[in-house]
Every structure is written in C-alpha cells, then in structure tokens.
Amino acid sequence: MKTYKLVAVPFLLREGEFRGHLETVTFVAASEEQTHKWWSVNVGTFESDFSKVVSPELAKHIVGRLRAGETVEFPNRYELAEVQGRFGGSWKD
C-alpha cells in the first residue's frame, strides 16, 4: 500500500467580525511519486475527525495550532483513503 505524508495548511479570515477565524484547511498528501491536494471547510468537526487518525490529545493540539495560523505536518504516514475527504466539510480542488 502506498502511504503519504499529510500536511494541513490553515486559512484564517483576515477581515471583518470573524477576523482570525479558521475558515478552511488545505490538505496536502505527498508520497515520493504523487501529491494530492484538497481543502475542507471548518464545520467544527476537525478535532473529532482528526481523532480518527491520531490520539484525541494530539487532535486537539493540531486544531489549536491550525487556529493559530500554523501549518501542521501530521505524524506518521497514511493511506490516501484514510484521510482524503474525511475532515471537516470537504471539497476537492
């Protein structure tokens, strides 16, 4: 099975009443041969969704870092089917 390194890149709102709110996250899954990219809308489920592939404590930490505007690399490597389209309100790019 092919596995991928997973990186999450946050997009925070820059203006208005909800300035600083985590709006979307772009996910990049990369192997030596392929890269897949998609984005997900923050519908409030990232922490529970991430808990399906990492511990609940780490999921909470990852969400906190994303809310702070940090790009996060998930630990381990994942099969694409484990992660693609499984977090938040997902949309393909």
C-alpha positions in Angstrom: 0.0 0.0 0.0 1.2 3.5 -0.8 1.4 5.9 2.1 1.5 9.7 2.2 2.9 12.4 4.4 0.0 14.7 5.4 0.3 18.5 5.8 -2.6 20.8 6.9 -2.4 24.5 5.8 -4.9 26.8 7.6 -6.7 29.8 6.1 -7.8 32.3 8.7 -10.3 35.1 7.9 -8.3 38.4 7.6 -11.0 41.0 8.0 -14.4 41.7 9.5 -16.3 40.5 12.5 -14.8 37.0 12.3 -11.2 38.0 11.7 -8.8 35.3 12.8 -11.5 32.5 12.5 -10.2 29.3 10.9 -12.3 29.2 7.7 -10.7 26.4 5.7 -7.8 24.0 5.7 -5.9 22.8 2.7 -4.6 19.3 3.0 -1.6 18.1 1.0 -0.8 14.4 0.9 2.5 13.6 -0.7 4.4 10.4 -1.5 7.6 10.1 -3.4 5.7 9.8 -6.7 2.4 11.7 -6.2 0.8 14.7 -4.5 -2.9 15.1 -3.7 -4.4 18.3 -2.6 -7.9 19.2 -1.3 -9.5 21.7 1.1 -12.1 21.4 3.8 -14.4 24.0 5.3 -14.3 24.3 9.1 -17.6 23.0 10.2 -16.5 22.5 13.8 -15.6 18.8 13.5 -11.8 18.9 12.8 -10.9 17.7 16.3 -13.2 14.7 16.3 -12.3 14.0 12.6 -8.5 14.1 13.3 -9.1 11.8 16.3 -9.8 9.0 13.8 -6.1 9.0 12.7 -4.3 10.5 15.8 -4.9 10.5 19.5 -7.6 12.8 20.8 -4.9 14.8 22.7 -2.9 15.3 19.5 -6.0 16.1 17.5 -6.8 18.9 20.0 -3.2 20.2 19.7 -3.3 20.1 15.9 -6.6 22.1 15.8 -5.1 24.7 18.2 -2.1 25.1 16.0 -4.3 25.5 12.9 -6.4 28.1 14.7 -3.1 30.0 15.5 -2.4 30.0 11.7 0.4 27.4 11.8 0.9 24.8 9.0 0.9 21.4 10.6 2.5 18.1 9.5 0.7 15.1 10.9 2.8 12.4 12.4 3.2 9.1 10.6 2.1 8.3 7.1 -1.3 7.5 5.9 -3.1 5.6 3.1 -4.9 8.2 0.9 -8.3 6.6 1.7 -7.7 7.1 5.4 -7.5 10.9 5.1 -8.7 12.3 1.8 -12.1 13.9 2.1 -12.6 12.8 5.7 -12.0 16.0 7.6 -14.5 18.9 8.0 -16.8 19.8 5.2 -14.5 18.6 2.4 -14.2 19.8 -1.2 -11.8 18.6 -3.9 -9.6 21.1 -5.6 
